[in-house]
Amino acid sequence: MENNINTLPFEEALKELEALKIKMESGNIPLDDALTLFERGNALKSHCEKILANAKMKVEKIVENKDGSIETVAF
């Protein structure tokens, strides 16, 4: 388990998040460990969301229409 989440590629972060979910759902871990895993899971989730948001921005652009309205369109 890599400590610096910000350097994990999306696929690795998602894989670790799924593994944490399974481990926590087993119910066979002490509460303190479960809380630690929960915190790491939240950080992994945020990291994955950030990566996805950045990817979305790369494939969309904001366009101002002639009437002044703004819309997001795919490249």
N, CA, C and O atoms as a printed pandas DataFrame, in Angstrom:
     atom_number atom_name residue_name chain_id  residue_number  x_coord  y_coord  z_coord
0              1         N          MET        A               1    0.846   -1.177    0.000
1              2        CA          MET        A               1    0.000    0.000    0.000
2              3         C          MET        A               1    0.891    1.240    0.000
3              4         O          MET        A               1    1.656    1.462    0.939
4              5         N          GLU        A               2    0.790    2.038   -1.048
5              6        CA          GLU        A               2    1.611    3.243   -1.166
6              7         C          GLU        A               2    1.017    4.353   -0.311
7              8         O          GLU        A               2   -0.192    4.583   -0.333
8              9         N          ASN        A               3    1.875    5.043    0.448
9             10        CA          ASN        A               3    1.393    6.090    1.339
10            11         C          ASN        A               3    0.980    7.348    0.599
11            12         O          ASN        A               3   -0.025    7.961    0.957
12            13         N          ASN        A               4    1.726    7.752   -0.424
13            14        CA          ASN        A               4    1.417    8.981   -1.128
14            15         C          ASN        A               4    0.383    8.710   -2.220
15            16         O          ASN        A               4    0.719    8.296   -3.330
16            17         N          ILE        A               5   -0.857    8.950   -1.884
17            18        CA          ILE        A               5   -1.968    8.682   -2.785
18            19         C          ILE        A               5   -1.873    9.532   -4.044
19            20         O          ILE        A               5   -2.256    9.082   -5.124
20            21         N          ASN        A               6   -1.369   10.749   -3.919
21            22        CA          ASN        A               6   -1.351   11.673   -5.053
22            23         C          ASN        A               6   -0.484   11.210   -6.215
23            24         O          ASN        A               6   -0.590   11.756   -7.313
24            25         N          THR        A               7    0.368   10.219   -5.998
25            26        CA          THR        A               7    1.216    9.722   -7.084
26            27         C          THR        A               7    0.650    8.458   -7.732
27            28         O          THR        A               7    1.197    7.969   -8.720
28            29         N          LEU        A               8   -0.435    7.935   -7.183
29            30        CA          LEU        A               8   -1.017    6.706   -7.729
30            31         C          LEU        A               8   -1.756    6.974   -9.028
31            32         O          LEU        A               8   -2.513    7.941   -9.120
32            33         N          PRO        A               9   -1.549    6.132  -10.035
33            34        CA          PRO        A               9   -2.375    6.209  -11.231
34            35         C          PRO        A               9   -3.823    5.843  -10.870
35            36         O          PRO        A               9   -4.063    5.167   -9.870
36            37         N          PHE        A              10   -4.765    6.283  -11.671
37            38        CA          PHE        A              10   -6.180    6.051  -11.404
38            39         C          PHE        A              10   -6.478    4.579  -11.166
39            40         O          PHE        A              10   -7.150    4.229  -10.196
40            41         N          GLU        A              11   -5.983    3.720  -12.041
41            42        CA          GLU        A              11   -6.304    2.291  -11.955
42            43         C          GLU        A              11   -5.819    1.672  -10.646
43            44         O          GLU        A              11   -6.518    0.852  -10.051
44            45         N          GLU        A              12   -4.633    2.059  -10.198
45            46        CA          GLU        A              12   -4.112    1.526   -8.932
46            47         C          GLU        A              12   -4.907    2.049   -7.744
47            48         O          GLU        A              12   -5.199    1.304   -6.809
48            49         N          ALA        A              13   -5.255    3.326   -7.781
49            50        CA          ALA        A              13   -6.033    3.916   -6.684
50            51         C          ALA        A              13   -7.398    3.247   -6.590
51            52         O          ALA        A              13   -7.863    2.933   -5.494
52            53         N          LEU        A              14   -8.037    3.031   -7.728
53            54        CA          LEU        A              14   -9.348    2.385   -7.734
54            55         C          LEU        A              14   -9.257    0.945   -7.240
55            56         O          LEU        A              14  -10.117    0.485   -6.489
56            57         N          LYS        A              15   -8.219    0.240   -7.663
57            58        CA          LYS        A              15   -8.021   -1.151   -7.222
58            59         C          LYS        A              15   -7.834   -1.214   -5.706
59            60         O          LYS        A              15   -8.401   -2.078   -5.038
60            61         N          GLU        A              16   -7.028   -0.286   -5.167
61            62        CA          GLU        A              16   -6.817   -0.270   -3.715
62            63         C          GLU        A              16   -8.114    0.084   -2.990
63            64         O          GLU        A              16   -8.425   -0.498   -1.951
64            65         N          LEU        A              17   -8.866    1.031   -3.534
65            66        CA          LEU        A              17  -10.135    1.421   -2.922
66            67         C          LEU        A              17  -11.094    0.236   -2.864
67            68         O          LEU        A              17  -11.760    0.021   -1.852
68            69         N          GLU        A              18  -11.161   -0.520   -3.937
69            70        CA          GLU        A              18  -12.017   -1.708   -3.955
70            71         C          GLU        A              18  -11.560   -2.745   -2.932
71            72         O          GLU        A              18  -12.387   -3.383   -2.280
72            73         N          ALA        A              19  -10.241   -2.914   -2.790
73            74        CA          ALA        A              19   -9.708   -3.868   -1.810
74            75         C          ALA        A              19  -10.037   -3.427   -0.382
75            76         O          ALA        A              19  -10.376   -4.251    0.467
76            77         N          LEU        A              20   -9.934   -2.118   -0.127
77            78        CA          LEU        A              20  -10.278   -1.603    1.205
78            79         C          LEU        A              20  -11.743   -1.840    1.516
79            80         O          LEU        A              20  -12.091   -2.202    2.640
80            81         N          LYS        A              21  -12.598   -1.640    0.534
81            82        CA          LYS        A              21  -14.039   -1.847    0.715
82            83         C          LYS        A              21  -14.325   -3.288    1.117
83            84         O          LYS        A              21  -15.081   -3.553    2.051
84            85         N          ILE        A              22  -13.707   -4.207    0.394
85            86        CA          ILE        A              22  -13.912   -5.633    0.687
86            87         C          ILE        A              22  -13.415   -5.964    2.091
87            88         O          ILE        A              22  -14.079   -6.679    2.841
88            89         N          LYS        A              23  -12.253   -5.444    2.435
89            90        CA          LYS        A              23  -11.677   -5.718    3.760
90            91         C          LYS        A              23  -12.573   -5.172    4.864
91            92         O          LYS        A              23  -12.791   -5.836    5.878
92            93         N          MET        A              24  -13.096   -3.956    4.667
93            94        CA          MET        A              24  -13.949   -3.350    5.688
94            95         C          MET        A              24  -15.290   -4.066    5.799
95            96         O          MET        A              24  -15.838   -4.201    6.893
96            97         N          GLU        A              25  -15.812   -4.520    4.675
97            98        CA          GLU        A              25  -17.094   -5.227    4.685
98            99         C          GLU        A              25  -17.010   -6.580    5.369
99           100         O          GLU        A              25  -18.029   -7.125    5.793
100          101         N          SER        A              26  -15.807   -7.127    5.480
101          102        CA          SER        A              26  -15.650   -8.432    6.118
102          103         C          SER        A              26  -16.003   -8.362    7.600
103          104         O          SER        A              26  -16.436   -9.349    8.194
104          105         N          GLY        A              27  -15.813   -7.186    8.186
105          106        CA          GLY        A              27  -16.140   -7.023    9.599
106          107         C          GLY        A              27  -15.143   -7.664   10.538
107          108         O          GLY        A              27  -15.391   -7.743   11.741
108          109         N          ASN        A              28  -14.027   -8.120   10.018
109          110        CA          ASN        A              28  -13.042   -8.830   10.835
110          111         C          ASN        A              28  -11.848   -7.959   11.211
111          112         O          ASN        A              28  -10.748   -8.476   11.407
112          113         N          ILE        A              29  -12.045   -6.662   11.314
113          114        CA          ILE        A              29  -10.935   -5.777   11.678
114          115         C          ILE        A              29  -11.338   -4.914   12.874
115          116         O          ILE        A              29  -12.503   -4.545   13.021
116          117         N          PRO        A              30  -10.367   -4.601   13.719
117          118        CA          PRO        A              30  -10.657   -3.752   14.877
118          119         C          PRO        A              30  -11.121   -2.359   14.444
119          120         O          PRO        A              30  -10.801   -1.895   13.349
120          121         N          LEU        A              31  -11.866   -1.715   15.310
121          122        CA          LEU        A              31  -12.440   -0.414   15.001
122          123         C          LEU        A              31  -11.379    0.613   14.603
123          124         O          LEU        A              31  -11.563    1.340   13.627
124          125         N          ASP        A              32  -10.278    0.681   15.342
125          126        CA          ASP        A              32   -9.223    1.652   15.008
126          127         C          ASP        A              32   -8.674    1.419   13.605
127          128         O          ASP        A              32   -8.433    2.370   12.862
128          129         N          ASP        A              33   -8.479    0.164   13.248
129          130        CA          ASP        A              33   -7.988   -0.165   11.904
130          131         C          ASP        A              33   -9.037    0.189   10.849
131          132         O          ASP        A              33   -8.707    0.680    9.770
132          133         N          ALA        A              34  -10.294   -0.067   11.175
133          134        CA          ALA        A              34  -11.376    0.261   10.247
134          135         C          ALA        A              34  -11.433    1.761    9.992
135          136         O          ALA        A              34  -11.646    2.193    8.859
136          137         N          LEU        A              35  -11.244    2.552   11.036
137          138        CA          LEU        A              35  -11.250    4.008   10.868
138          139         C          LEU        A              35  -10.081    4.471   10.005
139          140         O          LEU        A              35  -10.234    5.360    9.167
140          141         N          THR        A              36   -8.926    3.871   10.211
141          142        CA          THR        A              36   -7.755    4.205    9.392
142          143         C          THR        A              36   -8.014    3.858    7.928
143          144         O          THR        A              36   -7.697    4.641    7.032
144          145         N          LEU        A              37   -8.588    2.686    7.693
145          146        CA          LEU        A              37   -8.907    2.274    6.326
146          147         C          LEU        A              37   -9.963    3.185    5.712
147          148         O          LEU        A              37   -9.896    3.522    4.529
148          149         N          PHE        A              38  -10.938    3.581    6.526
149          150        CA          PHE        A              38  -11.991    4.478    6.047
150          151         C          PHE        A              38  -11.399    5.817    5.606
151          152         O          PHE        A              38  -11.772    6.350    4.561
152          153         N          GLU        A              39  -10.482    6.354    6.399
153          154        CA          GLU        A              39   -9.840    7.625    6.053
154          155         C          GLU        A              39   -9.031    7.491    4.762
155          156         O          GLU        A              39   -9.073    8.374    3.905
156          157         N          ARG        A              40   -8.305    6.403    4.627
157          158        CA          ARG        A              40   -7.533    6.191    3.398
158          159         C          ARG        A              40   -8.480    6.014    2.206
159          160         O          ARG        A              40   -8.218    6.517    1.114
160          161         N          GLY        A              41   -9.561    5.307    2.428
161          162        CA          GLY        A              41  -10.548    5.127    1.368
162          163         C          GLY        A              41  -11.123    6.449    0.896
163          164         O          GLY        A              41  -11.306    6.658   -0.303
164          165         N          ASN        A              42  -11.409    7.342    1.833
165          166        CA          ASN        A              42  -11.912    8.671    1.465
166          167         C          ASN        A              42  -10.878    9.433    0.649
167          168         O          ASN        A              42  -11.219   10.100   -0.328
168          169         N          ALA        A              43   -9.618    9.335    1.049
169          170        CA          ALA        A              43   -8.552   10.016    0.311
170          171         C          ALA        A              43   -8.405    9.425   -1.088
171          172         O          ALA        A              43   -8.213   10.162   -2.056
172          173         N          LEU        A              44   -8.493    8.107   -1.199
173          174        CA          LEU        A              44   -8.415    7.454   -2.511
174          175         C          LEU        A              44   -9.592    7.866   -3.398
175          176         O          LEU        A              44   -9.423    8.116   -4.591
176          177         N          LYS        A              45  -10.775    7.935   -2.808
177          178        CA          LYS        A              45  -11.971    8.349   -3.553
178          179         C          LYS        A              45  -11.798    9.766   -4.084
179          180         O          LYS        A              45  -12.096   10.038   -5.248
180          181         N          SER        A              46  -11.320   10.662   -3.241
181          182        CA          SER        A              46  -11.100   12.046   -3.658
182          183         C          SER        A              46  -10.064   12.120   -4.781
183          184         O          SER        A              46  -10.225   12.878   -5.737
184          185         N          HIS        A              47   -9.019   11.340   -4.653
185          186        CA          HIS        A              47   -7.968   11.308   -5.673
186          187         C          HIS        A              47   -8.537   10.825   -7.008
187          188         O          HIS        A              47   -8.253   11.418   -8.049
188          189         N          CYS        A              48   -9.327    9.769   -6.989
189          190        CA          CYS        A              48   -9.931    9.248   -8.214
190          191         C          CYS        A              48  -10.874   10.278   -8.835
191          192         O          CYS        A              48  -10.880   10.464  -10.052
192          193         N          GLU        A              49  -11.669   10.945   -8.000
193          194        CA          GLU        A              49  -12.584   11.967   -8.505
194          195         C          GLU        A              49  -11.822   13.115   -9.156
195          196         O          GLU        A              49  -12.251   13.648  -10.179
196          197         N          LYS        A              50  -10.691   13.495   -8.561
197          198        CA          LYS        A              50   -9.875   14.568   -9.117
198          199         C          LYS        A              50   -9.322   14.175  -10.486
199          200         O          LYS        A              50   -9.346   14.971  -11.425
200          201         N          ILE        A              51   -8.829   12.953  -10.590
201          202        CA          ILE        A              51   -8.295   12.475  -11.862
202          203         C          ILE        A              51   -9.400   12.467  -12.929
203          204         O          ILE        A              51   -9.177   12.890  -14.063
204          205         N          LEU        A              52  -10.581   11.986  -12.559
205          206        CA          LEU        A              52  -11.687   11.940  -13.512
206          207         C          LEU        A              52  -12.124   13.338  -13.930
207          208         O          LEU        A              52  -12.425   13.568  -15.101
208          209         N          ALA        A              53  -12.162   14.270  -12.989
209          210        CA          ALA        A              53  -12.539   15.651  -13.308
210          211         C          ALA        A              53  -11.528   16.269  -14.274
211          212         O          ALA        A              53  -11.908   16.974  -15.209
212          213         N          ASN        A              54  -10.239   16.004  -14.046
213          214        CA          ASN        A              54   -9.206   16.529  -14.944
214          215         C          ASN        A              54   -9.338   15.918  -16.338
215          216         O          ASN        A              54   -9.165   16.607  -17.343
216          217         N          ALA        A              55   -9.641   14.643  -16.391
217          218        CA          ALA        A              55   -9.827   13.988  -17.685
218          219         C          ALA        A              55  -11.032   14.568  -18.416
219          220         O          ALA        A              55  -10.992   14.771  -19.629
220          221         N          LYS        A              56  -12.093   14.831  -17.677
221          222        CA          LYS        A              56  -13.300   15.406  -18.278
222          223         C          LYS        A              56  -13.006   16.791  -18.853
223          224         O          LYS        A              56  -13.480   17.128  -19.937
224          225         N          MET        A              57  -12.231   17.583  -18.131
225          226        CA          MET        A              57  -11.886   18.916  -18.612
226          227         C          MET        A              57  -11.072   18.854  -19.891
227          228         O          MET        A              57  -11.160   19.751  -20.728
228          229         N          LYS        A              58  -10.287   17.811  -20.047
229          230        CA          LYS        A              58   -9.469   17.675  -21.249
230          231         C          LYS        A              58  -10.293   17.341  -22.485
231          232         O          LYS        A              58   -9.870   17.627  -23.605
232          233         N          VAL        A              59  -11.453   16.745  -22.299
233          234        CA          VAL        A              59  -12.268   16.361  -23.438
234          235         C          VAL        A              59  -13.485   17.264  -23.628
235          236         O          VAL        A              59  -14.334   16.979  -24.473
236          237         N          GLU        A              60  -13.582   18.333  -22.867
237          238        CA          GLU        A              60  -14.662   19.295  -23.012
238          239         C          GLU        A              60  -14.086   20.691  -23.116
239          240         O          GLU        A              60  -12.975   20.953  -22.656
240          241         N          LYS        A              61  -14.836   21.573  -23.712
241          242        CA          LYS        A              61  -14.441   22.972  -23.723
242          243         C          LYS        A              61  -15.690   23.815  -23.510
243          244         O          LYS        A              61  -16.801   23.398  -23.837
244          245         N          ILE        A              62  -15.493   24.990  -22.964
245          246        CA          ILE        A              62  -16.601   25.898  -22.706
246          247         C          ILE        A              62  -16.697   26.852  -23.893
247          248         O          ILE        A              62  -15.702   27.439  -24.317
248          249         N          VAL        A              63  -17.914   26.996  -24.421
249          250        CA          VAL        A              63  -18.141   27.823  -25.593
250          251         C          VAL        A              63  -19.201   28.864  -25.255
251          252         O          VAL        A              63  -20.231   28.555  -24.655
252          253         N          GLU        A              64  -18.927   30.106  -25.654
253          254        CA          GLU        A              64  -19.932   31.155  -25.493
254          255         C          GLU        A              64  -20.695   31.274  -26.805
255          256         O          GLU        A              64  -20.104   31.499  -27.861
256          257         N          ASN        A              65  -22.004   31.122  -26.729
257          258        CA          ASN        A              65  -22.856   31.218  -27.909
258          259         C          ASN        A              65  -23.073   32.674  -28.294
259          260         O          ASN        A              65  -22.765   33.577  -27.515
260          261         N          LYS        A              66  -23.603   32.907  -29.498
261          262        CA          LYS        A              66  -23.843   34.261  -29.985
262          263         C          LYS        A              66  -24.782   35.050  -29.090
263          264         O          LYS        A              66  -24.672   36.272  -28.987
264          265         N          ASP        A              67  -25.723   34.338  -28.432
265          266        CA          ASP        A              67  -26.665   35.020  -27.546
266          267         C          ASP        A              67  -26.099   35.279  -26.148
267          268         O          ASP        A              67  -26.799   35.789  -25.273
268          269         N          GLY        A              68  -24.829   34.925  -25.947
269          270        CA          GLY        A              68  -24.187   35.166  -24.652
270          271         C          GLY        A              68  -24.276   34.006  -23.687
271          272         O          GLY        A              68  -23.626   34.017  -22.642
272          273         N          SER        A              69  -25.066   33.010  -24.021
273          274        CA          SER        A              69  -25.163   31.834  -23.144
274          275         C          SER        A              69  -23.887   31.003  -23.269
275          276         O          SER        A              69  -23.164   31.079  -24.262
276          277         N          ILE        A              70  -23.642   30.228  -22.255
277          278        CA          ILE        A              70  -22.425   29.407  -22.223
278          279         C          ILE        A              70  -22.829   27.951  -22.171
279          280         O          ILE        A              70  -23.776   27.578  -21.479
280          281         N          GLU        A              71  -22.098   27.129  -22.914
281          282        CA          GLU        A              71  -22.336   25.690  -22.870
282          283         C          GLU        A              71  -21.011   24.944  -22.919
283          284         O          GLU        A              71  -19.991   25.480  -23.352
284          285         N          THR        A              72  -21.048   23.720  -22.475
285          286        CA          THR        A              72  -19.877   22.858  -22.526
286          287         C          THR        A              72  -20.073   21.872  -23.667
287          288         O          THR        A              72  -21.108   21.214  -23.768
288          289         N          VAL        A              73  -19.071   21.781  -24.516
289          290        CA          VAL        A              73  -19.163   20.864  -25.652
290          291         C          VAL        A              73  -17.926   19.993  -25.705
291          292         O          VAL        A              73  -16.868   20.363  -25.198
292          293         N          ALA        A              74  -18.068   18.845  -26.317
293          294        CA          ALA        A              74  -16.926   17.953  -26.494
294          295         C          ALA        A              74  -16.015   18.498  -27.574
295          296         O          ALA        A              74  -16.479   19.140  -28.515
296          297         N          PHE        A              75  -14.715   18.245  -27.444
297          298        CA          PHE        A              75  -13.769   18.651  -28.472
298          299         C          PHE        A              75  -14.048   17.914  -29.752
299          300         O          PHE        A              75  -13.353   18.120  -30.747
